[in-house]
Amino acid sequence: MNYKTLILGIIIGLLFGVSIAYFSFSSPKLQVCPDEWISDQMPGSSGSEYFIIKGKRAEISSFDMDWVKKNCDIKLQVVV
């Protein structure tokens, strides 16, 4: 085995390993209808939006928002 073949094999192995790790550890966005969609506009708050599912807060960043808007009958509730 020559030097170029060894280097090429290492590079291909690293690329393959990185791609496997990326797809193994990146979690897909949730496609589930939340119970409530809250926008916290109370004085002193950061103006954050979040969902409520089964009585617990769930961050919007965990959800596939396009899917939620298309498939769920939910309206934004503004809390002031």
N, CA, C and O atoms as CSV, one atom per row, in Angstrom:
chain,resi,resn,atom,element,x,y,z
A,1,MET,N,N,0.858,-1.179,0.000
A,1,MET,CA,C,0.000,0.000,0.000
A,1,MET,C,C,0.898,1.234,0.000
A,1,MET,O,O,1.837,1.336,0.789
A,2,ASN,N,N,0.598,2.146,-0.881
A,2,ASN,CA,C,1.433,3.345,-0.921
A,2,ASN,C,C,0.835,4.453,-0.055
A,2,ASN,O,O,-0.283,4.340,0.445
A,3,TYR,N,N,1.592,5.501,0.103
A,3,TYR,CA,C,1.252,6.626,0.968
A,3,TYR,C,C,-0.045,7.320,0.546
A,3,TYR,O,O,-0.867,7.649,1.402
A,4,LYS,N,N,-0.241,7.545,-0.741
A,4,LYS,CA,C,-1.443,8.222,-1.241
A,4,LYS,C,C,-2.701,7.408,-0.962
A,4,LYS,O,O,-3.726,7.974,-0.585
A,5,THR,N,N,-2.642,6.102,-1.140
A,5,THR,CA,C,-3.789,5.237,-0.880
A,5,THR,C,C,-4.142,5.256,0.607
A,5,THR,O,O,-5.320,5.276,0.963
A,6,LEU,N,N,-3.145,5.248,1.463
A,6,LEU,CA,C,-3.369,5.283,2.906
A,6,LEU,C,C,-4.049,6.594,3.307
A,6,LEU,O,O,-5.021,6.577,4.062
A,7,ILE,N,N,-3.554,7.714,2.816
A,7,ILE,CA,C,-4.138,9.023,3.132
A,7,ILE,C,C,-5.577,9.106,2.622
A,7,ILE,O,O,-6.460,9.592,3.328
A,8,LEU,N,N,-5.810,8.633,1.398
A,8,LEU,CA,C,-7.151,8.640,0.827
A,8,LEU,C,C,-8.100,7.792,1.672
A,8,LEU,O,O,-9.239,8.194,1.907
A,9,GLY,N,N,-7.657,6.646,2.122
A,9,GLY,CA,C,-8.476,5.778,2.979
A,9,GLY,C,C,-8.817,6.438,4.302
A,9,GLY,O,O,-9.943,6.332,4.787
A,10,ILE,N,N,-7.831,7.126,4.887
A,10,ILE,CA,C,-8.079,7.831,6.152
A,10,ILE,C,C,-9.108,8.940,5.958
A,10,ILE,O,O,-10.018,9.092,6.773
A,11,ILE,N,N,-8.970,9.708,4.892
A,11,ILE,CA,C,-9.907,10.807,4.624
A,11,ILE,C,C,-11.322,10.279,4.404
A,11,ILE,O,O,-12.280,10.822,4.953
A,12,ILE,N,N,-11.457,9.231,3.610
A,12,ILE,CA,C,-12.782,8.642,3.366
A,12,ILE,C,C,-13.372,8.107,4.671
A,12,ILE,O,O,-14.562,8.286,4.934
A,13,GLY,N,N,-12.552,7.459,5.482
A,13,GLY,CA,C,-13.019,6.949,6.770
A,13,GLY,C,C,-13.492,8.060,7.696
A,13,GLY,O,O,-14.521,7.925,8.358
A,14,LEU,N,N,-12.745,9.152,7.743
A,14,LEU,CA,C,-13.142,10.285,8.580
A,14,LEU,C,C,-14.449,10.908,8.096
A,14,LEU,O,O,-15.330,11.202,8.903
A,15,LEU,N,N,-14.579,11.109,6.803
A,15,LEU,CA,C,-15.820,11.667,6.260
A,15,LEU,C,C,-17.018,10.767,6.551
A,15,LEU,O,O,-18.092,11.250,6.908
A,16,PHE,N,N,-16.833,9.476,6.398
A,16,PHE,CA,C,-17.908,8.533,6.680
A,16,PHE,C,C,-18.281,8.572,8.159
A,16,PHE,O,O,-19.461,8.589,8.507
A,17,GLY,N,N,-17.276,8.588,9.021
A,17,GLY,CA,C,-17.525,8.634,10.461
A,17,GLY,C,C,-18.241,9.890,10.895
A,17,GLY,O,O,-19.150,9.837,11.724
A,18,VAL,N,N,-17.839,11.020,10.340
A,18,VAL,CA,C,-18.479,12.292,10.680
A,18,VAL,C,C,-19.928,12.303,10.212
A,18,VAL,O,O,-20.804,12.772,10.938
A,19,SER,N,N,-20.195,11.796,9.017
A,19,SER,CA,C,-21.572,11.788,8.520
A,19,SER,C,C,-22.455,10.872,9.351
A,19,SER,O,O,-23.607,11.213,9.617
A,20,ILE,N,N,-21.948,9.722,9.767
A,20,ILE,CA,C,-22.715,8.818,10.634
A,20,ILE,C,C,-23.001,9.490,11.970
A,20,ILE,O,O,-24.125,9.424,12.467
A,21,ALA,N,N,-22.005,10.132,12.551
A,21,ALA,CA,C,-22.192,10.802,13.841
A,21,ALA,C,C,-23.209,11.932,13.723
A,21,ALA,O,O,-24.042,12.106,14.612
A,22,TYR,N,N,-23.151,12.692,12.650
A,22,TYR,CA,C,-24.083,13.805,12.470
A,22,TYR,C,C,-25.522,13.307,12.424
A,22,TYR,O,O,-26.382,13.849,13.118
A,23,PHE,N,N,-25.792,12.297,11.628
A,23,PHE,CA,C,-27.163,11.805,11.493
A,23,PHE,C,C,-27.616,11.025,12.707
A,23,PHE,O,O,-28.819,10.926,12.949
A,24,SER,N,N,-26.706,10.471,13.472
A,24,SER,CA,C,-27.073,9.732,14.676
A,24,SER,C,C,-27.451,10.662,15.815
A,24,SER,O,O,-28.341,10.349,16.606
A,25,PHE,N,N,-26.773,11.813,15.903
A,25,PHE,CA,C,-26.978,12.690,17.048
A,25,PHE,C,C,-27.861,13.890,16.770
A,25,PHE,O,O,-28.262,14.567,17.717
A,26,SER,N,N,-28.183,14.187,15.530
A,26,SER,CA,C,-29.099,15.290,15.247
A,26,SER,C,C,-30.521,14.752,15.330
A,26,SER,O,O,-30.900,13.826,14.612
A,27,SER,N,N,-31.288,15.351,16.216
A,27,SER,CA,C,-32.639,14.852,16.421
A,27,SER,C,C,-33.606,15.548,15.469
A,27,SER,O,O,-33.505,16.755,15.249
A,28,PRO,N,N,-34.529,14.798,14.912
A,28,PRO,CA,C,-35.516,15.414,14.024
A,28,PRO,C,C,-36.494,16.275,14.828
A,28,PRO,O,O,-36.680,16.065,16.026
A,29,LYS,N,N,-37.099,17.224,14.168
A,29,LYS,CA,C,-38.086,18.088,14.814
A,29,LYS,C,C,-39.369,17.292,15.074
A,29,LYS,O,O,-39.743,16.413,14.298
A,30,LEU,N,N,-40.027,17.622,16.182
A,30,LEU,CA,C,-41.255,16.922,16.568
A,30,LEU,C,C,-42.411,17.313,15.653
A,30,LEU,O,O,-42.579,18.479,15.297
A,31,GLN,N,N,-43.186,16.331,15.291
A,31,GLN,CA,C,-44.398,16.553,14.509
A,31,GLN,C,C,-45.574,16.053,15.341
A,31,GLN,O,O,-46.107,14.965,15.121
A,32,VAL,N,N,-45.954,16.883,16.298
A,32,VAL,CA,C,-47.054,16.566,17.204
A,32,VAL,C,C,-47.801,17.860,17.496
A,32,VAL,O,O,-47.198,18.932,17.554
A,33,CYS,N,N,-49.106,17.760,17.678
A,33,CYS,CA,C,-49.916,18.945,17.963
A,33,CYS,C,C,-49.875,19.268,19.454
A,33,CYS,O,O,-50.247,18.439,20.283
A,34,PRO,N,N,-49.421,20.478,19.792
A,34,PRO,CA,C,-49.408,20.890,21.194
A,34,PRO,C,C,-50.809,21.252,21.668
A,34,PRO,O,O,-51.712,21.478,20.862
A,35,ASP,N,N,-50.977,21.302,22.988
A,35,ASP,CA,C,-52.264,21.674,23.570
A,35,ASP,C,C,-52.467,23.191,23.523
A,35,ASP,O,O,-53.574,23.667,23.270
A,36,GLU,N,N,-51.390,23.946,23.769
A,36,GLU,CA,C,-51.467,25.403,23.773
A,36,GLU,C,C,-50.193,25.986,23.171
A,36,GLU,O,O,-49.134,25.358,23.191
A,37,TRP,N,N,-50.319,27.210,22.629
A,37,TRP,CA,C,-49.196,27.958,22.089
A,37,TRP,C,C,-49.210,29.306,22.794
A,37,TRP,O,O,-50.148,30.083,22.616
A,38,ILE,N,N,-48.195,29.593,23.586
A,38,ILE,CA,C,-48.165,30.769,24.449
A,38,ILE,C,C,-47.100,31.759,23.989
A,38,ILE,O,O,-45.991,31.372,23.622
A,39,SER,N,N,-47.453,33.040,24.015
A,39,SER,CA,C,-46.497,34.131,23.817
A,39,SER,C,C,-46.492,34.947,25.101
A,39,SER,O,O,-47.482,35.601,25.429
A,40,ASP,N,N,-45.384,34.909,25.823
A,40,ASP,CA,C,-45.265,35.596,27.111
A,40,ASP,C,C,-44.835,37.038,26.883
A,40,ASP,O,O,-43.667,37.308,26.603
A,41,GLN,N,N,-45.780,37.960,27.003
A,41,GLN,CA,C,-45.514,39.384,26.801
A,41,GLN,C,C,-45.642,40.165,28.105
A,41,GLN,O,O,-45.834,41.381,28.092
A,42,MET,N,N,-45.533,39.463,29.223
A,42,MET,CA,C,-45.639,40.129,30.525
A,42,MET,C,C,-44.444,41.051,30.729
A,42,MET,O,O,-43.348,40.765,30.246
A,43,PRO,N,N,-44.650,42.171,31.450
A,43,PRO,CA,C,-43.536,43.094,31.712
A,43,PRO,C,C,-42.356,42.355,32.370
A,43,PRO,O,O,-42.528,41.578,33.309
A,44,GLY,N,N,-41.175,42.622,31.849
A,44,GLY,CA,C,-39.982,41.979,32.402
A,44,GLY,C,C,-39.652,40.634,31.777
A,44,GLY,O,O,-38.595,40.068,32.056
A,45,SER,N,N,-40.535,40.117,30.938
A,45,SER,CA,C,-40.253,38.834,30.297
A,45,SER,C,C,-39.471,39.075,29.010
A,45,SER,O,O,-39.360,40.207,28.538
A,46,SER,N,N,-38.940,38.012,28.461
A,46,SER,CA,C,-38.148,38.132,27.233
A,46,SER,C,C,-39.023,38.064,25.981
A,46,SER,O,O,-38.510,38.131,24.864
A,47,GLY,N,N,-40.322,37.934,26.157
A,47,GLY,CA,C,-41.216,37.843,25.007
A,47,GLY,C,C,-41.153,36.492,24.321
A,47,GLY,O,O,-41.384,36.389,23.116
A,48,SER,N,N,-40.844,35.466,25.077
A,48,SER,CA,C,-40.660,34.137,24.492
A,48,SER,C,C,-41.984,33.471,24.136
A,48,SER,O,O,-43.030,33.760,24.718
A,49,GLU,N,N,-41.903,32.586,23.178
A,49,GLU,CA,C,-43.044,31.760,22.801
A,49,GLU,C,C,-42.698,30.311,23.095
A,49,GLU,O,O,-41.550,29.892,22.951
A,50,TYR,N,N,-43.695,29.555,23.504
A,50,TYR,CA,C,-43.498,28.147,23.808
A,50,TYR,C,C,-44.822,27.415,23.695
A,50,TYR,O,O,-45.884,28.030,23.602
A,51,PHE,N,N,-44.744,26.098,23.704
A,51,PHE,CA,C,-45.942,25.267,23.657
A,51,PHE,C,C,-46.184,24.642,25.022
A,51,PHE,O,O,-45.275,24.533,25.846
A,52,ILE,N,N,-47.423,24.238,25.243
A,52,ILE,CA,C,-47.787,23.433,26.407
A,52,ILE,C,C,-48.285,22.097,25.862
A,52,ILE,O,O,-49.185,22.048,25.023
A,53,ILE,N,N,-47.686,21.023,26.351
A,53,ILE,CA,C,-48.113,19.670,25.989
A,53,ILE,C,C,-48.279,18.870,27.268
A,53,ILE,O,O,-47.338,18.708,28.044
A,54,LYS,N,N,-49.491,18.372,27.476
A,54,LYS,CA,C,-49.829,17.601,28.674
A,54,LYS,C,C,-49.429,18.346,29.952
A,54,LYS,O,O,-48.905,17.754,30.895
A,55,GLY,N,N,-49.691,19.669,29.957
A,55,GLY,CA,C,-49.448,20.489,31.136
A,55,GLY,C,C,-48.010,20.922,31.345
A,55,GLY,O,O,-47.707,21.572,32.346
A,56,LYS,N,N,-47.113,20.579,30.425
A,56,LYS,CA,C,-45.703,20.940,30.594
A,56,LYS,C,C,-45.222,21.815,29.435
A,56,LYS,O,O,-45.657,21.663,28.294
A,57,ARG,N,N,-44.323,22.723,29.762
A,57,ARG,CA,C,-43.750,23.622,28.755
A,57,ARG,C,C,-42.849,22.837,27.798
A,57,ARG,O,O,-42.096,21.955,28.212
A,58,ALA,N,N,-42.943,23.176,26.520
A,58,ALA,CA,C,-42.091,22.580,25.489
A,58,ALA,C,C,-41.597,23.706,24.588
A,58,ALA,O,O,-42.390,24.538,24.145
A,59,GLU,N,N,-40.318,23.739,24.317
A,59,GLU,CA,C,-39.734,24.810,23.522
A,59,GLU,C,C,-40.087,24.660,22.043
A,59,GLU,O,O,-40.054,23.556,21.501
A,60,ILE,N,N,-40.418,25.756,21.405
A,60,ILE,CA,C,-40.815,25.760,20.000
A,60,ILE,C,C,-39.696,25.248,19.092
A,60,ILE,O,O,-39.966,24.639,18.057
A,61,SER,N,N,-38.455,25.490,19.473
A,61,SER,CA,C,-37.325,25.074,18.639
A,61,SER,C,C,-37.259,23.562,18.448
A,61,SER,O,O,-36.575,23.085,17.542
A,62,SER,N,N,-37.962,22.802,19.289
A,62,SER,CA,C,-37.981,21.346,19.178
A,62,SER,C,C,-39.010,20.848,18.165
A,62,SER,O,O,-39.071,19.651,17.882
A,63,PHE,N,N,-39.818,21.756,17.619
A,63,PHE,CA,C,-40.938,21.369,16.770
A,63,PHE,C,C,-40.734,21.744,15.314
A,63,PHE,O,O,-40.047,22.715,14.997
A,64,ASP,N,N,-41.335,20.968,14.443
A,64,ASP,CA,C,-41.401,21.267,13.014
A,64,ASP,C,C,-42.569,22.241,12.849
A,64,ASP,O,O,-43.718,21.827,12.693
A,65,MET,N,N,-42.258,23.551,12.887
A,65,MET,CA,C,-43.313,24.568,12.892
A,65,MET,C,C,-44.163,24.555,11.631
A,65,MET,O,O,-45.364,24.817,11.701
A,66,ASP,N,N,-43.571,24.257,10.483
A,66,ASP,CA,C,-44.373,24.166,9.261
A,66,ASP,C,C,-45.427,23.078,9.406
A,66,ASP,O,O,-46.575,23.266,9.003
A,67,TRP,N,N,-45.042,21.942,9.979
A,67,TRP,CA,C,-45.966,20.829,10.179
A,67,TRP,C,C,-47.050,21.215,11.177
A,67,TRP,O,O,-48.227,20.936,10.953
A,68,VAL,N,N,-46.659,21.861,12.285
A,68,VAL,CA,C,-47.628,22.257,13.316
A,68,VAL,C,C,-48.658,23.217,12.735
A,68,VAL,O,O,-49.858,23.037,12.945
A,69,LYS,N,N,-48.201,24.239,12.005
A,69,LYS,CA,C,-49.129,25.226,11.434
A,69,LYS,C,C,-50.072,24.604,10.416
A,69,LYS,O,O,-51.223,25.022,10.291
A,70,LYS,N,N,-49.584,23.606,9.691
A,70,LYS,CA,C,-50.398,22.966,8.650
A,70,LYS,C,C,-51.391,21.955,9.228
A,70,LYS,O,O,-52.501,21.822,8.714
A,71,ASN,N,N,-51.008,21.244,10.285
A,71,ASN,CA,C,-51.791,20.106,10.765
A,71,ASN,C,C,-52.514,20.295,12.088
A,71,ASN,O,O,-53.339,19.460,12.460
A,72,CYS,N,N,-52.228,21.369,12.802
A,72,CYS,CA,C,-52.804,21.530,14.143
A,72,CYS,C,C,-53.735,22.737,14.193
A,72,CYS,O,O,-53.435,23.794,13.636
A,73,ASP,N,N,-54.857,22.564,14.862
A,73,ASP,CA,C,-55.815,23.650,15.057
A,73,ASP,C,C,-55.465,24.332,16.378
A,73,ASP,O,O,-56.063,24.047,17.416
A,74,ILE,N,N,-54.489,25.236,16.322
A,74,ILE,CA,C,-54.010,25.889,17.541
A,74,ILE,C,C,-53.772,27.362,17.240
A,74,ILE,O,O,-53.231,27.715,16.192
A,75,LYS,N,N,-54.178,28.207,18.163
A,75,LYS,CA,C,-54.020,29.656,18.022
A,75,LYS,C,C,-53.036,30.153,19.078
A,75,LYS,O,O,-52.973,29.617,20.184
A,76,LEU,N,N,-52.275,31.178,18.724
A,76,LEU,CA,C,-51.328,31.800,19.632
A,76,LEU,C,C,-52.085,32.554,20.715
A,76,LEU,O,O,-52.940,33.386,20.410
A,77,GLN,N,N,-51.777,32.268,21.980
A,77,GLN,CA,C,-52.371,32.968,23.112
A,77,GLN,C,C,-51.326,33.926,23.677
A,77,GLN,O,O,-50.248,33.497,24.089
A,78,VAL,N,N,-51.638,35.209,23.698
A,78,VAL,CA,C,-50.718,36.205,24.210
A,78,VAL,C,C,-51.030,36.454,25.684
A,78,VAL,O,O,-52.163,36.774,26.046
A,79,VAL,N,N,-50.010,36.303,26.528
A,79,VAL,CA,C,-50.142,36.539,27.970
A,79,VAL,C,C,-49.512,37.874,28.283
A,79,VAL,O,O,-48.322,38.077,28.040
A,80,VAL,N,N,-50.325,38.816,28.836
A,80,VAL,CA,C,-49.798,40.155,29.161
A,80,VAL,C,C,-49.962,40.463,30.629
A,80,VAL,O,O,-49.577,41.541,31.081
